[in-house]
Amino acid sequence: EAAESTSEKRKLRKLEDDEEYDYITVPPDGGFGWIVLIACFLINLIIDGFLYAFGAISDTLKKHFECQEWAVSLVISLACGFYLLSGNY
């Protein structure tokens, strides 16, 4: 008897199409996180592409700058080192 007195019977109503948009959550940063994600992806794409392709262009750089192989290798080693040291590991 106690359960009957506190509950009411209601008819189910059909949801309108507009009502589903009332419950969309807005990101707390306004969506700026996606811009940061895309920027980080592009930066890593460019830097990793350069670092992995450096062996193919090292001979060209050696001839262009008229330097020895160790100098060209030093540049890429420093670039790799600074790239890895800049991470938050």
DRENTORKOL-3810 file (N, C-alpha, C; in nm, 4 decimals):
REM DRENTORKOL-3810
@n.u->0.0815; n.v->-0.1196; n.w->0.0000; ca.u->0.0000; ca.v->0.0000; ca.w->0.0000; c.u->0.0858; c.v->0.1260; c.w->0.0000
@n.u->0.1988; n.v->0.1216; n.w->0.0684; ca.u->0.2845; ca.v->0.2401; ca.w->0.0751; c.u->0.3431; c.v->0.2722; c.w->-0.0612
@n.u->0.3738; n.v->0.1689; n.w->-0.1389; ca.u->0.4302; ca.v->0.1917; ca.w->-0.2710; c.u->0.3272; c.v->0.2519; c.w->-0.3641
@n.u->0.2042; n.v->0.2164; n.w->-0.3487; ca.u->0.0993; ca.v->0.2708; ca.w->-0.4357; c.u->0.0718; c.v->0.4168; c.w->-0.4057
@n.u->0.0853; n.v->0.4582; n.w->-0.2830; ca.u->0.0519; ca.v->0.5955; ca.w->-0.2483; c.u->0.1597; c.v->0.6944; c.w->-0.2925
@n.u->0.2850; n.v->0.6488; n.w->-0.3040; ca.u->0.3911; ca.v->0.7422; ca.w->-0.3424; c.u->0.4180; c.v->0.7445; c.w->-0.4921
@n.u->0.3684; n.v->0.6503; n.w->-0.5655; ca.u->0.3966; ca.v->0.6484; ca.w->-0.7089; c.u->0.2749; c.v->0.6928; c.w->-0.7877
@n.u->0.3032; n.v->0.7530; n.w->-0.9005; ca.u->0.1959; ca.v->0.7951; ca.w->-0.9897; c.u->0.2112; c.v->0.7233; c.w->-1.1218
@n.u->0.1017; n.v->0.7047; n.w->-1.1860; ca.u->0.1060; ca.v->0.6459; ca.w->-1.3190; c.u->0.0994; c.v->0.7596; c.w->-1.4199
@n.u->0.1962; n.v->0.7590; n.w->-1.5115; ca.u->0.1963; ca.v->0.8606; ca.w->-1.6167; c.u->0.2048; c.v->0.7914; c.w->-1.7507
@n.u->0.1503; n.v->0.8560; n.w->-1.8495; ca.u->0.1605; ca.v->0.8032; ca.w->-1.9848; c.u->0.2984; c.v->0.8370; c.w->-2.0404
@n.u->0.3533; n.v->0.7436; n.w->-2.1152; ca.u->0.4804; ca.v->0.7696; ca.w->-2.1816; c.u->0.4573; c.v->0.8658; c.w->-2.2968
@n.u->0.5482; n.v->0.9562; n.w->-2.3142; ca.u->0.5335; ca.v->1.0496; ca.w->-2.4259; c.u->0.6463; c.v->1.0258; c.w->-2.5247
@n.u->0.6216; n.v->1.0594; n.w->-2.6455; ca.u->0.7195; ca.v->1.0404; ca.w->-2.7515; c.u->0.8216; c.v->1.1544; c.w->-2.7463
@n.u->0.9489; n.v->1.1194; n.w->-2.7583; ca.u->1.0537; ca.v->1.2212; ca.w->-2.7593; c.u->1.0519; c.v->1.2955; c.w->-2.8921
@n.u->1.0654; n.v->1.4233; n.w->-2.8829; ca.u->1.0747; ca.v->1.5048; ca.w->-3.0033; c.u->1.2196; c.v->1.5045; c.w->-3.0512
@n.u->1.2406; n.v->1.5329; n.w->-3.1774; ca.u->1.3761; ca.v->1.5357; ca.w->-3.2325; c.u->1.4620; c.v->1.6445; c.w->-3.1684
@n.u->1.4011; n.v->1.7562; n.w->-3.1312; ca.u->1.4769; ca.v->1.8666; ca.w->-3.0733; c.u->1.5256; c.v->1.8368; c.w->-2.9320
@n.u->1.4592; n.v->1.7468; n.w->-2.8626; ca.u->1.4943; ca.v->1.7205; ca.w->-2.7237; c.u->1.6284; c.v->1.6498; c.w->-2.7095
@n.u->1.6715; n.v->1.5752; n.w->-2.8071; ca.u->1.7983; ca.v->1.5045; ca.w->-2.7944; c.u->1.9167; c.v->1.5998; c.w->-2.7961
@n.u->1.9011; n.v->1.7174; n.w->-2.8524; ca.u->2.0097; ca.v->1.8143; ca.w->-2.8562; c.u->2.0214; c.v->1.8936; c.w->-2.7264
@n.u->1.9258; n.v->1.8815; n.w->-2.6379; ca.u->1.9333; ca.v->1.9509; ca.w->-2.5102; c.u->2.0358; c.v->1.8880; c.w->-2.4166
@n.u->2.0773; n.v->1.7663; n.w->-2.4441; ca.u->2.1641; ca.v->1.6937; ca.w->-2.3528; c.u->2.3064; c.v->1.6771; c.w->-2.4053
@n.u->2.3462; n.v->1.7510; n.w->-2.5058; ca.u->2.4826; ca.v->1.7445; ca.w->-2.5570; c.u->2.5733; c.v->1.8213; c.w->-2.4616
@n.u->2.6784; n.v->1.7556; n.w->-2.4165; ca.u->2.7704; ca.v->1.8221; ca.w->-2.3247; c.u->2.8714; c.v->1.9053; c.w->-2.4032
@n.u->2.9010; n.v->2.0192; n.w->-2.3508; ca.u->2.9977; ca.v->2.1092; ca.w->-2.4123; c.u->3.1329; c.v->2.0845; c.w->-2.3459
@n.u->3.2394; n.v->2.0696; n.w->-2.4247; ca.u->3.3709; ca.v->2.0486; ca.w->-2.3637; c.u->3.4081; c.v->2.1664; c.w->-2.2744
@n.u->3.4762; n.v->2.1407; n.w->-2.1626; ca.u->3.5088; ca.v->2.2504; ca.w->-2.0711; c.u->3.6044; c.v->2.3531; c.w->-2.1306
@n.u->3.6840; n.v->2.3126; n.w->-2.2295; ca.u->3.7779; ca.v->2.4067; ca.w->-2.2898; c.u->3.7230; c.v->2.4681; c.w->-2.4174
@n.u->3.6009; n.v->2.4375; n.w->-2.4523; ca.u->3.5411; ca.v->2.4934; ca.w->-2.5724; c.u->3.5874; c.v->2.4269; c.w->-2.7003
@n.u->3.6538; n.v->2.3136; n.w->-2.6910; ca.u->3.7027; ca.v->2.2440; ca.w->-2.8094; c.u->3.8455; c.v->2.2790; c.w->-2.8470
@n.u->3.9117; n.v->2.3606; n.w->-2.7656; ca.u->4.0495; ca.v->2.4010; ca.w->-2.7955; c.u->4.1455; c.v->2.2831; c.w->-2.7867
@n.u->4.1110; n.v->2.1806; n.w->-2.7127; ca.u->4.1958; ca.v->2.0622; ca.w->-2.7013; c.u->4.2173; c.v->1.9933; c.w->-2.8343
@n.u->4.1166; n.v->1.9967; n.w->-2.9214; ca.u->4.1308; ca.v->1.9360; ca.w->-3.0542; c.u->4.2321; c.v->2.0125; c.w->-3.1382
@n.u->4.2371; n.v->2.1432; n.w->-3.1235; ca.u->4.3351; ca.v->2.2233; ca.w->-3.1977; c.u->4.4762; c.v->2.1899; c.w->-3.1501
@n.u->4.4926; n.v->2.1745; n.w->-3.0192; ca.u->4.6228; ca.v->2.1374; ca.w->-2.9636; c.u->4.6632; c.v->1.9991; c.w->-3.0132
@n.u->4.5679; n.v->1.9067; n.w->-3.0168; ca.u->4.5967; ca.v->1.7712; ca.w->-3.0631; c.u->4.6415; c.v->1.7704; c.w->-3.2091
@n.u->4.5732; n.v->1.8441; n.w->-3.2944; ca.u->4.6090; ca.v->1.8496; ca.w->-3.4366; c.u->4.7453; c.v->1.9167; c.w->-3.4550
@n.u->4.7711; n.v->2.0234; n.w->-3.3791; ca.u->4.9009; ca.v->2.0915; ca.w->-3.3893; c.u->5.0148; c.v->1.9995; c.w->-3.3458
@n.u->4.9952; n.v->1.9252; n.w->-3.2378; ca.u->5.0992; ca.v->1.8312; ca.w->-3.1924; c.u->5.1220; c.v->1.7211; c.w->-3.2945
@n.u->5.0145; n.v->1.6734; n.w->-3.3553; ca.u->5.0285; ca.v->1.5700; ca.w->-3.4575; c.u->5.1098; c.v->1.6212; c.w->-3.5760
@n.u->5.0798; n.v->1.7421; n.w->-3.6226; ca.u->5.1520; ca.v->1.7971; ca.w->-3.7372; c.u->5.2987; c.v->1.8240; c.w->-3.7041
@n.u->5.3254; n.v->1.8734; n.w->-3.5842; ca.u->5.4641; ca.v->1.8980; ca.w->-3.5447; c.u->5.5421; c.v->1.7673; c.w->-3.5406
@n.u->5.4831; n.v->1.6642; n.w->-3.4807; ca.u->5.5514; ca.v->1.5346; ca.w->-3.4748; c.u->5.5675; c.v->1.4741; c.w->-3.6130
@n.u->5.4715; n.v->1.4954; n.w->-3.7001; ca.u->5.4810; ca.v->1.4438; ca.w->-3.8363; c.u->5.5995; c.v->1.5071; c.w->-3.9096
@n.u->5.6151; n.v->1.6372; n.w->-3.8962; ca.u->5.7240; ca.v->1.7071; ca.w->-3.9646; c.u->5.8594; c.v->1.6714; c.w->-3.9036
@n.u->5.8695; n.v->1.6759; n.w->-3.7709; ca.u->5.9986; ca.v->1.6497; ca.w->-3.7061; c.u->6.0408; c.v->1.5050; c.w->-3.7254
@n.u->5.9499; n.v->1.4110; n.w->-3.7036; ca.u->5.9860; ca.v->1.2702; ca.w->-3.7220; c.u->6.0190; c.v->1.2402; c.w->-3.8676
@n.u->5.9473; n.v->1.3019; n.w->-3.9594; ca.u->5.9786; ca.v->1.2822; ca.w->-4.1007; c.u->6.1173; c.v->1.3319; c.w->-4.1350
@n.u->6.1545; n.v->1.4464; n.w->-4.0800; ca.u->6.2887; ca.v->1.4998; ca.w->-4.1041; c.u->6.3955; c.v->1.4107; c.w->-4.0419
@n.u->6.3719; n.v->1.3663; n.w->-3.9190; ca.u->6.4731; ca.v->1.2850; ca.w->-3.8508; c.u->6.4914; c.v->1.1493; c.w->-3.9176
@n.u->6.3830; n.v->1.0891; n.w->-3.9639; ca.u->6.3942; ca.v->0.9582; ca.w->-4.0283; c.u->6.4492; c.v->0.9683; c.w->-4.1706
@n.u->6.4303; n.v->1.0817; n.w->-4.2372; ca.u->6.4783; ca.v->1.0978; ca.w->-4.3744; c.u->6.6166; c.v->1.1615; c.w->-4.3805
@n.u->6.6754; n.v->1.1900; n.w->-4.2674; ca.u->6.8027; ca.v->1.2609; ca.w->-4.2675; c.u->6.9141; c.v->1.1801; c.w->-4.3320
@n.u->6.9107; n.v->1.0498; n.w->-4.3188; ca.u->7.0132; ca.v->0.9660; ca.w->-4.3815; c.u->7.0123; c.v->0.9771; c.w->-4.5322
@n.u->6.8967; n.v->1.0005; n.w->-4.5902; ca.u->6.8863; ca.v->1.0121; ca.w->-4.7354; c.u->6.9402; c.v->1.1455; c.w->-4.7864
@n.u->6.9375; n.v->1.2489; n.w->-4.7028; ca.u->6.9827; ca.v->1.3806; ca.w->-4.7490; c.u->7.1178; c.v->1.4206; c.w->-4.6911
@n.u->7.1802; n.v->1.3339; n.w->-4.6113; ca.u->7.3072; ca.v->1.3724; ca.w->-4.5484; c.u->7.4191; c.v->1.3919; c.w->-4.6509
@n.u->7.4233; n.v->1.3104; n.w->-4.7558; ca.u->7.5266; ca.v->1.3291; ca.w->-4.8590; c.u->7.5088; c.v->1.4617; c.w->-4.9318
@n.u->7.3850; n.v->1.4973; n.w->-4.9593; ca.u->7.3574; ca.v->1.6249; ca.w->-5.0260; c.u->7.3981; c.v->1.7418; c.w->-4.9372
@n.u->7.3681; n.v->1.7324; n.w->-4.8083; ca.u->7.4070; ca.v->1.8393; ca.w->-4.7161; c.u->7.5586; c.v->1.8496; c.w->-4.7031
@n.u->7.6263; n.v->1.7361; n.w->-4.7029; ca.u->7.7728; ca.v->1.7358; ca.w->-4.6923; c.u->7.8349; c.v->1.8058; c.w->-4.8132
@n.u->7.7811; n.v->1.7798; n.w->-4.9319; ca.u->7.8335; ca.v->1.8447; ca.w->-5.0530; c.u->7.7973; c.v->1.9924; c.w->-5.0569
@n.u->7.6761; n.v->2.0261; n.w->-5.0147; ca.u->7.6298; ca.v->2.1649; ca.w->-5.0210; c.u->7.7080; c.v->2.2546; c.w->-4.9245
@n.u->7.7295; n.v->2.2085; n.w->-4.8033; ca.u->7.7998; ca.v->2.2891; ca.w->-4.7036; c.u->7.9503; c.v->2.2645; c.w->-4.7014
@n.u->7.9980; n.v->2.1728; n.w->-4.7859; ca.u->8.1399; ca.v->2.1411; ca.w->-4.7974; c.u->8.2010; c.v->2.1123; c.w->-4.6599
@n.u->8.1429; n.v->2.0163; n.w->-4.5932; ca.u->8.1920; ca.v->1.9791; ca.w->-4.4605; c.u->8.2089; c.v->1.8279; c.w->-4.4528
@n.u->8.2621; n.v->1.7835; n.w->-4.3424; ca.u->8.2861; ca.v->1.6409; ca.w->-4.3255; c.u->8.1604; c.v->1.5710; c.w->-4.2733
@n.u->8.1664; n.v->1.4389; n.w->-4.2791; ca.u->8.0505; ca.v->1.3585; ca.w->-4.2384; c.u->8.0177; c.v->1.3753; c.w->-4.0902
@n.u->8.1195; n.v->1.3907; n.w->-4.0061; ca.u->8.0946; ca.v->1.4020; ca.w->-3.8627; c.u->8.0181; c.v->1.5291; c.w->-3.8291
@n.u->8.0398; n.v->1.6367; n.w->-3.9052; ca.u->7.9690; ca.v->1.7620; ca.w->-3.8786; c.u->7.8204; c.v->1.7490; c.w->-3.9118
@n.u->7.7928; n.v->1.6809; n.w->-4.0219; ca.u->7.6524; ca.v->1.6590; ca.w->-4.0592; c.u->7.5861; c.v->1.5664; c.w->-3.9577
@n.u->7.6589; n.v->1.4642; n.w->-3.9146; ca.u->7.6045; ca.v->1.3712; ca.w->-3.8153; c.u->7.5837; c.v->1.4388; c.w->-3.6807
@n.u->7.6706; n.v->1.5341; n.w->-3.6477; ca.u->7.6556; ca.v->1.6068; ca.w->-3.5218; c.u->7.5258; c.v->1.6868; c.w->-3.5199
@n.u->7.4919; n.v->1.7470; n.w->-3.6326; ca.u->7.3692; ca.v->1.8264; ca.w->-3.6405; c.u->7.2470; c.v->1.7393; c.w->-3.6155
@n.u->7.2398; n.v->1.6244; n.w->-3.6802; ca.u->7.1228; ca.v->1.5390; ca.w->-3.6617; c.u->7.1222; c.v->1.4775; c.w->-3.5223
@n.u->7.2400; n.v->1.4495; n.w->-3.4666; ca.u->7.2459; ca.v->1.3961; ca.w->-3.3301; c.u->7.1953; c.v->1.4982; c.w->-3.2292
@n.u->7.2361; n.v->1.6230; n.w->-3.2461; ca.u->7.1866; ca.v->1.7280; ca.w->-3.1571; c.u->7.0364; c.v->1.7498; c.w->-3.1742
@n.u->6.9896; n.v->1.7440; n.w->-3.2982; ca.u->6.8458; ca.v->1.7601; ca.w->-3.3222; c.u->6.7671; c.v->1.6484; c.w->-3.2544
@n.u->6.8153; n.v->1.5260; n.w->-3.2670; ca.u->6.7493; ca.v->1.4122; ca.w->-3.2012; c.u->6.7554; c.v->1.4272; c.w->-3.0499
@n.u->6.8700; n.v->1.4677; n.w->-2.9995; ca.u->6.8852; ca.v->1.4828; ca.w->-2.8550; c.u->6.7928; c.v->1.5878; c.w->-2.7972
@n.u->6.7866; n.v->1.7049; n.w->-2.8601; ca.u->6.6979; ca.v->1.8102; ca.w->-2.8107; c.u->6.5512; c.v->1.7711; c.w->-2.8248
@n.u->6.5199; n.v->1.6983; n.w->-2.9298; ca.u->6.3820; ca.v->1.6519; ca.w->-2.9504; c.u->6.3409; c.v->1.5576; c.w->-2.8382
@n.u->6.4288; n.v->1.4663; n.w->-2.8018; ca.u->6.3952; ca.v->1.3705; ca.w->-2.6966; c.u->6.4038; c.v->1.4326; c.w->-2.5572
@n.u->6.4953; n.v->1.5261; n.w->-2.5361; ca.u->6.5053; ca.v->1.5914; ca.w->-2.4057; c.u->6.3898; c.v->1.6871; c.w->-2.3790
@n.u->6.3255; n.v->1.7363; n.w->-2.4824; ca.u->6.2157; ca.v->1.8312; ca.w->-2.4631; c.u->6.0876; c.v->1.7637; c.w->-2.4162
@n.u->6.0821; n.v->1.6311; n.w->-2.4227; ca.u->5.9641; ca.v->1.5593; ca.w->-2.3754; c.u->5.9575; c.v->1.5586; c.w->-2.2239
@n.u->5.8425; n.v->1.5269; n.w->-2.1715; ca.u->5.8243; ca.v->1.5263; ca.w->-2.0255; c.u->5.8304; c.v->1.3832; c.w->-1.9715
@n.u->5.9406; n.v->1.3169; n.w->-1.9950; ca.u->5.9554; ca.v->1.1793; ca.w->-1.9482; c.u->6.0286; c.v->1.1766; c.w->-1.8175
END
